Amino acid sequence: MLVAVIAGVAIAVFAAVVAARAARQEASREARAVVAAAAGETAAAIKAAQLEAAASTTALETAARSEALALRTEGDEALAKREQAIDRREDQLARAQAAAAARLDAVDQRADQVDADQREIQSRRDRAQNLERDAQSKLHSGRGEMEKRAGVKISEMVQAMGQSLLDTARARAAAELRAVDQQAADPAHDREAKRVMEIGGARYHHHYLTERAVNNLRIGPDLVSLLLDREGAMHGALQRVGGIQLLVNDDKNAIRLDGLDGVGKEMVRRAIGRLIKKPETVDDARKDPDAWATKARAHLDQEIRSLGKRAFQMLEIQRPHPEIVELVGALNFRTSYTQNQWWHAVESSYLAGMMAAELGLDEKLARRATLMHDIGKALTHKIEGSHAVIGADIARRLGEPELIANAIGAHHADEPCNSVYAYLVAASDAMSGARPGARRELAEGFTAKVEDLERIGMSRRGVVDAHAVHGGRELRVYVREGTVDDLGVVEMSSDIAKQIAEEMTFPGQIKVTVIRAFEASATAS
């Protein structure tokens, strides 16, 4: 039984060993199969990789060849373009060199021609000098022969002929002057002049009240204190911008506008009036007084320009230089014996235009000259001299024709009249000023002014008589010839003018004329 068991066990062990060996052989076969399969796959992968690498290499080589070919093509094209540009530049350079050579040849030929011309000119100059010397020689010899035959020197003959021509010219001028005087004295001419002036005066009608410049402003103590506050900042700003003085009275409730600039006075009046009517503007004036005063002046300047443009538009004449337009507008704030000078200029222009039309002259030219005849009055507070002379100088400087400038300068006889328009300007100016109610001056004031002028004129040694003429605008002083010499006449006129300026107050200017008269007397028996 045991043997059988052992035999069974041995058989079982042998069977297990055989089974295990068979399993190992089967596993070995499977492993070899797997290895063989893996080797095959590896070989296939290697082959595929080799093929892919070969394809990539071929593609890279192809791309590199294509890129190299493209770069070479671009290089060849750029090189061809550069070669073409170089060829064109060489062609241009060749043409420029050819042109330069041609110009150089032309210059050389021109230089040769100029040299030849200069030699010809020098030769002609030499011949001309020789001819001139021959002519001078013949002239001297002929003059000597003429003087010898005539028995009179050439200089004496020329002097005699010149004196004869001068006497003839003087006689002709005297005859023409007598003819003019006779014509002027002809009642027909006087009637015609009056007719023309009456037509102009009757056709134009404009009524306006005489104006008085208000220089004393009663503004109250509060506003005076405001002006003087902060060391008088607003007071000083108004004086600087307006160009006038603001004098405060002792009661500190009123101010006086002292100065000759009408525009500056109007600016100050408007600025203070605005403070009274609009108290809310006081803060702005306190913060920046100069800006506040400058703004008030700017508003007034704009109105002045508008007034100047309006005058030329009303008269239908072309505008002149903007500076003249502003001067015409500034006349609205200038008065002469209470007459508004802007309206005076417009009125005079209408009158001059109507008289020019009646006489067959240029109506617009007469209006233009007359409208500008008093522009100098807008500057008499800045420039010394006659307003007529100042206006004429401004007109000439700003391009106005000489005819208009002379009409401006001659309307008060400061210049001689060189055209009929100058007489028209003077006549229309006198008509507008002499119109009933246009101007106003107290008789006692005018009488005192005339008396003061004549008193100052008679106060000098050697004075025979003194007369105030042209409404007190000129003082004529007559002196004895034996007492005062020419230099004394000049010194006397300056001294009298200086004394008048120191002792008297007057608008505009006063001309002083000292006349040294020669008197001759004889007795018939």
Legacy VTK file of the C-alpha trace (Angstrom):
# vtk DataFile Version 3.0
C-alpha trace
ASCII
DATASET POLYDATA
POINTS 525 float
0.000 0.000 0.000
2.832 2.252 0.933
4.624 1.297 -2.215
1.599 2.078 -4.150
1.359 5.411 -2.432
4.992 6.145 -3.049
4.633 5.016 -6.624
1.623 7.250 -6.933
3.497 10.123 -5.462
6.452 9.498 -7.707
4.182 9.302 -10.672
2.504 12.516 -9.615
5.861 14.213 -9.146
7.070 12.989 -12.484
3.883 14.110 -14.085
4.284 17.529 -12.453
7.876 17.741 -13.614
6.883 16.727 -17.102
4.054 19.214 -17.024
6.356 21.926 -15.768
8.897 21.167 -18.425
6.223 21.234 -21.054
5.006 24.557 -19.649
8.524 25.939 -19.733
8.972 24.835 -23.298
5.645 26.376 -24.251
6.584 29.616 -22.509
9.951 29.553 -24.174
8.294 29.110 -27.533
5.884 31.956 -26.789
8.723 34.160 -25.634
10.679 33.396 -28.744
7.608 34.178 -30.764
7.132 37.498 -28.931
10.809 38.329 -29.371
10.599 37.426 -32.998
7.486 39.578 -33.372
9.151 42.463 -31.506
12.238 42.087 -33.620
10.082 42.200 -36.695
8.259 45.268 -35.470
11.513 46.907 -34.517
12.964 46.185 -37.913
9.830 47.572 -39.554
9.962 50.698 -37.360
13.629 51.153 -38.111
12.928 50.747 -41.785
10.037 53.194 -41.609
12.166 55.665 -39.657
14.926 55.292 -42.190
12.475 55.913 -44.994
10.948 58.920 -43.191
14.392 60.336 -42.467
15.331 59.897 -46.092
12.109 61.651 -47.153
12.724 64.508 -44.675
16.266 64.839 -45.858
15.071 64.941 -49.420
12.409 67.566 -48.545
14.898 69.718 -46.648
17.359 69.492 -49.470
14.595 70.450 -51.910
13.468 73.412 -49.736
17.050 74.557 -49.292
17.643 74.362 -53.017
14.367 76.305 -53.660
15.273 78.973 -51.083
18.770 79.283 -52.453
17.327 79.533 -55.955
14.843 82.252 -54.825
17.609 84.192 -53.065
19.772 83.915 -56.098
16.907 85.081 -58.317
16.229 88.106 -56.021
19.918 88.899 -55.927
20.121 88.704 -59.695
17.077 91.005 -60.039
18.449 93.515 -57.481
21.815 93.428 -59.197
20.125 93.997 -62.535
18.172 96.951 -61.134
21.292 98.420 -59.563
23.146 97.979 -62.843
20.258 99.716 -64.653
20.297 102.575 -62.123
24.048 102.863 -62.503
23.629 102.928 -66.254
20.980 105.680 -65.997
23.160 107.661 -63.581
26.084 107.292 -65.928
23.870 108.508 -68.784
22.696 111.502 -66.724
26.247 112.261 -65.690
27.336 112.075 -69.300
24.536 114.430 -70.350
25.332 116.806 -67.461
28.980 116.780 -68.409
28.034 117.489 -71.983
25.722 120.339 -70.894
28.418 121.737 -68.594
30.905 121.581 -71.390
28.439 123.363 -73.671
27.797 126.028 -71.026
31.490 126.420 -70.443
31.971 126.914 -74.156
29.087 129.445 -74.157
30.608 131.252 -71.185
33.972 131.357 -72.893
32.347 132.711 -76.032
30.381 135.241 -73.923
33.544 136.301 -72.149
35.283 136.762 -75.472
32.289 138.786 -76.698
32.275 140.915 -73.514
35.988 141.554 -73.879
35.431 142.588 -77.446
32.493 144.834 -76.419
34.574 146.412 -73.669
37.367 147.095 -76.106
34.833 148.603 -78.492
33.280 150.695 -75.711
36.672 151.913 -74.574
37.540 152.770 -78.149
34.275 154.693 -78.550
34.802 156.412 -75.190
38.247 157.502 -76.303
36.830 158.812 -79.583
34.003 160.556 -77.664
36.484 162.188 -75.303
38.526 163.362 -78.245
35.395 164.718 -79.921
34.344 166.395 -76.646
37.745 168.024 -76.313
37.536 169.189 -79.912
34.004 170.496 -79.299
35.082 172.296 -76.116
38.003 173.787 -77.943
35.779 174.927 -80.804
33.184 176.187 -78.316
35.740 178.288 -76.474
37.129 179.626 -79.696
33.598 180.306 -81.032
32.587 181.966 -77.755
35.661 184.145 -77.835
34.998 185.094 -81.420
31.326 185.828 -80.607
32.244 187.984 -77.594
34.854 189.754 -79.745
32.354 190.542 -82.486
29.448 191.382 -80.152
31.547 193.342 -77.702
29.651 191.663 -74.799
30.664 188.757 -72.588
28.631 185.567 -72.634
27.944 185.722 -68.862
26.556 189.238 -69.213
24.446 188.152 -72.172
23.038 185.142 -70.223
22.285 187.354 -67.249
20.543 189.888 -69.465
18.476 187.166 -71.152
17.589 185.620 -67.770
16.550 188.984 -66.398
14.448 189.585 -69.482
12.724 186.227 -69.104
12.203 186.889 -65.401
10.683 190.293 -66.074
8.416 188.765 -68.690
7.305 186.028 -66.303
6.653 188.554 -63.550
4.633 190.736 -65.883
2.622 187.746 -67.057
2.014 186.597 -63.463
0.959 190.110 -62.458
-1.438 190.241 -65.417
-2.918 186.859 -64.499
-3.218 187.926 -60.868
-5.034 191.111 -61.884
-7.328 189.060 -64.073
-8.052 186.690 -61.175
-8.711 189.626 -58.855
-11.039 191.186 -61.393
-12.879 187.913 -61.827
-13.106 187.442 -58.067
-14.537 190.925 -57.707
-17.087 190.228 -60.402
-20.554 190.195 -58.766
-21.532 187.312 -61.033
-18.917 185.039 -59.456
-20.017 186.116 -55.998
-23.630 185.390 -56.828
-22.721 181.970 -58.258
-20.747 181.046 -55.140
-23.598 182.104 -52.891
-26.071 180.176 -55.037
-24.044 176.974 -54.756
-23.622 177.384 -50.991
-27.311 178.126 -50.517
-28.270 175.025 -52.517
-26.011 172.852 -50.359
-27.231 174.391 -47.128
-30.894 174.064 -48.111
-30.634 170.459 -49.256
-28.990 169.190 -46.067
-30.780 169.363 -42.746
-29.707 167.736 -39.508
-30.672 168.951 -36.065
-28.782 168.054 -32.955
-28.312 169.701 -29.610
-25.049 171.332 -28.679
-22.967 169.160 -26.372
-21.099 169.982 -23.219
-18.374 167.740 -21.917
-19.127 166.765 -18.303
-15.851 166.932 -16.384
-17.181 167.076 -12.796
-18.760 163.819 -11.609
-20.614 163.772 -8.283
-20.445 160.072 -7.491
-20.830 160.138 -3.695
-18.412 159.409 -0.858
-18.874 155.628 -1.030
-17.702 155.352 -4.616
-14.859 157.823 -4.031
-13.716 155.669 -1.097
-13.896 152.620 -3.350
-11.690 154.302 -5.944
-9.143 155.335 -3.292
-9.216 151.989 -1.473
-6.059 149.831 -1.437
-3.763 152.795 -1.970
-5.878 154.054 -4.863
-5.556 150.956 -7.056
-8.709 151.599 -9.100
-8.021 155.349 -9.183
-4.520 154.734 -10.585
-5.758 152.154 -13.112
-8.293 154.626 -14.525
-5.619 157.326 -14.801
-3.113 155.018 -16.533
-5.541 153.520 -19.045
-7.506 156.725 -19.661
-4.465 158.987 -19.941
-6.072 161.705 -17.802
-6.019 162.803 -14.167
-8.808 162.154 -11.657
-8.836 164.948 -9.095
-10.836 164.327 -5.899
-12.489 167.320 -4.213
-12.011 168.215 -0.577
-15.374 166.746 0.488
-14.418 163.377 -1.054
-17.766 163.064 -2.832
-16.886 164.115 -6.429
-14.056 163.830 -8.943
-12.885 166.056 -11.773
-11.621 164.660 -15.087
-8.578 166.750 -15.938
-7.024 166.337 -19.368
-7.482 167.002 -23.079
-8.194 163.443 -24.240
-11.946 163.222 -24.845
-11.780 159.465 -25.411
-10.018 158.936 -22.088
-12.620 161.034 -20.280
-15.459 159.086 -21.867
-13.814 155.799 -20.872
-13.564 156.910 -17.227
-17.184 158.169 -17.225
-18.441 154.861 -18.602
-16.358 152.753 -16.214
-17.630 154.670 -13.172
-21.191 154.652 -14.527
-21.015 150.886 -14.864
-19.963 150.593 -11.204
-23.012 152.665 -10.225
-25.512 150.787 -12.412
-24.097 147.288 -11.820
-22.706 146.995 -8.257
-21.894 143.325 -8.905
-18.929 144.460 -11.038
-17.217 146.021 -8.008
-15.593 142.723 -7.002
-14.028 142.271 -10.451
-12.730 145.843 -10.362
-11.175 145.276 -6.951
-9.501 141.994 -7.931
-7.746 143.331 -11.027
-8.162 147.104 -11.521
-5.925 147.275 -14.601
-7.825 144.498 -16.399
-11.130 146.172 -15.470
-10.030 149.543 -16.862
-8.473 147.937 -19.962
-11.722 146.091 -20.682
-13.675 149.372 -20.488
-11.201 150.978 -22.911
-11.455 148.003 -25.287
-15.251 148.341 -25.432
-14.935 152.041 -26.210
-12.285 151.416 -28.883
-14.627 148.942 -30.570
-17.374 151.575 -30.598
-14.929 154.111 -32.066
-14.093 151.763 -34.944
-17.804 151.191 -35.564
-18.430 154.950 -35.669
-15.600 155.439 -38.169
-16.931 152.699 -40.434
-20.437 154.121 -40.108
-19.309 157.566 -41.290
-17.727 156.192 -44.478
-20.745 153.946 -45.050
-23.195 156.830 -44.656
-21.269 158.931 -47.180
-20.859 155.950 -49.571
-17.108 156.356 -49.932
-14.373 153.753 -49.767
-12.743 153.171 -46.401
-9.165 154.388 -45.984
-6.451 152.967 -43.728
-7.861 151.498 -40.450
-5.949 154.110 -38.441
-7.805 156.915 -40.241
-11.116 155.098 -39.645
-10.365 155.046 -35.898
-9.435 158.746 -35.900
-12.733 159.633 -37.594
-14.630 157.578 -35.012
-12.723 159.235 -32.139
-14.061 162.630 -33.264
-17.380 161.627 -31.686
-15.787 162.320 -28.307
-14.252 165.656 -29.324
-16.167 168.938 -29.275
-15.339 172.393 -30.596
-17.367 175.136 -28.956
-19.890 172.431 -27.916
-20.207 171.114 -31.514
-19.733 167.363 -31.867
-16.866 166.959 -34.296
-18.025 163.593 -35.694
-21.351 165.087 -36.761
-19.520 168.216 -37.920
-17.286 166.121 -40.202
-20.284 164.198 -41.610
-22.322 167.367 -42.116
-19.432 169.177 -43.796
-18.907 166.159 -46.083
-22.525 166.211 -47.212
-22.292 169.954 -47.916
-19.012 169.585 -49.835
-20.440 166.718 -51.883
-23.531 168.678 -52.875
-21.501 171.749 -53.847
-19.089 169.547 -55.856
-22.019 167.944 -57.689
-23.454 171.393 -58.457
-20.088 172.475 -59.884
-19.604 169.289 -61.934
-16.760 167.955 -59.763
-16.137 164.545 -58.182
-18.704 164.345 -55.392
-17.157 161.363 -53.576
-13.687 162.878 -53.686
-15.005 166.073 -52.081
-16.801 164.036 -49.406
-13.709 161.955 -48.675
-11.420 164.964 -48.261
-13.948 166.792 -46.079
-14.694 163.817 -43.816
-11.008 163.544 -42.931
-10.307 167.286 -42.630
-10.428 167.294 -38.799
-8.775 163.942 -37.973
-5.878 165.880 -36.475
-8.200 167.067 -33.683
-8.265 163.504 -32.346
-4.514 163.778 -31.674
-4.011 167.387 -30.568
-3.661 166.183 -26.954
-0.689 164.017 -28.010
0.963 165.952 -30.866
1.770 169.644 -30.820
0.836 171.761 -33.803
-2.125 172.699 -35.952
-4.741 169.971 -36.291
-4.842 170.674 -40.039
-1.091 170.064 -40.397
-1.269 166.963 -38.189
-4.138 165.538 -40.257
-2.364 166.255 -43.547
0.801 164.508 -42.325
-1.206 161.452 -41.237
-3.041 161.305 -44.576
0.240 161.447 -46.507
1.862 158.821 -44.287
-1.063 156.402 -44.672
-1.222 156.611 -48.472
-3.941 159.151 -49.189
-3.555 161.133 -52.461
-1.775 164.474 -52.268
-4.966 166.246 -53.363
-6.804 165.011 -50.251
-3.826 165.640 -47.948
-3.506 169.206 -49.237
-7.235 169.807 -48.773
-6.871 168.694 -45.147
-3.814 170.849 -44.503
-5.138 173.937 -46.294
-8.607 174.271 -44.762
-7.203 176.698 -42.141
-4.628 178.314 -44.504
-1.707 176.356 -43.010
-0.849 175.233 -46.552
-1.532 176.893 -49.911
-4.523 175.401 -51.725
-3.491 173.431 -54.799
-6.945 172.340 -55.989
-10.570 173.419 -56.005
-11.324 170.648 -53.496
-9.259 172.440 -50.855
-11.528 175.481 -51.216
-14.596 173.230 -51.024
-13.345 171.688 -47.775
-12.686 175.136 -46.260
-16.108 176.429 -47.373
-18.058 173.408 -46.082
-16.140 173.507 -42.786
-17.046 177.175 -42.320
-20.692 176.565 -43.298
-21.102 173.748 -40.767
-19.441 175.722 -37.986
-21.325 178.927 -38.727
-24.754 177.288 -38.901
-27.063 178.909 -36.322
-26.910 176.963 -33.080
-24.020 174.730 -34.140
-21.420 176.289 -31.865
-21.626 178.182 -28.658
-19.156 180.327 -26.765
-19.779 182.961 -24.142
-19.159 186.431 -25.554
-17.355 187.635 -22.442
-15.044 184.631 -22.532
-14.176 185.225 -26.180
-13.625 188.949 -25.563
-11.330 188.194 -22.631
-9.354 185.742 -24.766
-8.855 188.298 -27.545
-7.893 191.000 -25.058
-5.358 188.723 -23.374
-3.795 187.807 -26.707
-3.470 191.413 -27.830
-2.154 192.454 -24.390
0.600 189.834 -24.562
1.444 190.879 -28.117
1.688 194.590 -27.244
3.885 193.959 -24.200
7.091 193.719 -26.279
9.390 196.585 -27.165
9.152 197.792 -30.748
5.613 196.516 -31.315
3.403 198.852 -33.313
0.147 196.907 -33.188
-1.234 193.422 -32.401
-4.445 191.814 -33.648
-6.111 188.491 -32.801
-7.572 186.989 -35.980
-9.287 183.756 -37.110
-11.454 183.635 -34.007
-8.491 183.833 -31.672
-6.535 181.077 -33.387
-3.794 183.447 -34.607
-2.074 186.535 -33.179
-0.459 188.920 -35.662
2.125 191.306 -34.201
3.503 194.236 -36.246
6.929 195.651 -35.273
9.043 198.572 -36.477
11.789 197.687 -38.909
14.319 200.017 -37.334
13.726 198.730 -33.810
13.644 194.945 -34.302
15.970 193.027 -36.640
15.308 189.705 -38.357
16.747 187.615 -35.522
14.710 189.602 -33.005
11.534 188.811 -34.959
12.187 185.070 -34.619
12.971 185.351 -30.910
9.914 187.551 -30.292
7.524 185.069 -31.931
8.904 182.250 -29.758
8.732 184.334 -26.572
5.158 185.444 -27.236
4.038 181.862 -27.984
5.691 180.647 -24.773
4.011 183.381 -22.698
0.604 182.572 -24.214
1.029 178.873 -23.371
1.996 179.713 -19.767
-0.657 182.326 -19.006
-3.701 181.177 -20.988
-5.864 178.055 -21.245
-7.263 177.292 -24.699
-8.165 174.326 -26.904
-5.995 173.411 -29.875
-3.222 175.880 -30.659
-2.643 179.572 -31.325
-0.348 180.685 -34.122
1.887 183.719 -33.495
2.999 185.729 -36.556
5.429 188.625 -36.116
5.538 190.972 -39.143
8.477 193.338 -39.628
7.021 195.966 -41.929
9.043 198.379 -44.062
7.529 201.822 -44.273
8.513 204.543 -46.753
7.061 208.047 -46.797
7.475 211.101 -48.985
5.971 214.570 -48.981
4.633 216.299 -52.068
4.595 220.073 -52.205
LINES 1 526
525 0 1 2 3 4 5 6 7 8 9 10 11 12 13 14 15 16 17 18 19 20 21 22 23 24 25 26 27 28 29 30 31 32 33 34 35 36 37 38 39 40 41 42 43 44 45 46 47 48 49 50 51 52 53 54 55 56 57 58 59 60 61 62 63 64 65 66 67 68 69 70 71 72 73 74 75 76 77 78 79 80 81 82 83 84 85 86 87 88 89 90 91 92 93 94 95 96 97 98 99 100 101 102 103 104 105 106 107 108 109 110 111 112 113 114 115 116 117 118 119 120 121 122 123 124 125 126 127 128 129 130 131 132 133 134 135 136 137 138 139 140 141 142 143 144 145 146 147 148 149 150 151 152 153 154 155 156 157 158 159 160 161 162 163 164 165 166 167 168 169 170 171 172 173 174 175 176 177 178 179 180 181 182 183 184 185 186 187 188 189 190 191 192 193 194 195 196 197 198 199 200 201 202 203 204 205 206 207 208 209 210 211 212 213 214 215 216 217 218 219 220 221 222 223 224 225 226 227 228 229 230 231 232 233 234 235 236 237 238 239 240 241 242 243 244 245 246 247 248 249 250 251 252 253 254 255 256 257 258 259 260 261 262 263 264 265 266 267 268 269 270 271 272 273 274 275 276 277 278 279 280 281 282 283 284 285 286 287 288 289 290 291 292 293 294 295 296 297 298 299 300 301 302 303 304 305 306 307 308 309 310 311 312 313 314 315 316 317 318 319 320 321 322 323 324 325 326 327 328 329 330 331 332 333 334 335 336 337 338 339 340 341 342 343 344 345 346 347 348 349 350 351 352 353 354 355 356 357 358 359 360 361 362 363 364 365 366 367 368 369 370 371 372 373 374 375 376 377 378 379 380 381 382 383 384 385 386 387 388 389 390 391 392 393 394 395 396 397 398 399 400 401 402 403 404 405 406 407 408 409 410 411 412 413 414 415 416 417 418 419 420 421 422 423 424 425 426 427 428 429 430 431 432 433 434 435 436 437 438 439 440 441 442 443 444 445 446 447 448 449 450 451 452 453 454 455 456 457 458 459 460 461 462 463 464 465 466 467 468 469 470 471 472 473 474 475 476 477 478 479 480 481 482 483 484 485 486 487 488 489 490 491 492 493 494 495 496 497 498 499 500 501 502 503 504 505 506 507 508 509 510 511 512 513 514 515 516 517 518 519 520 521 522 523 524
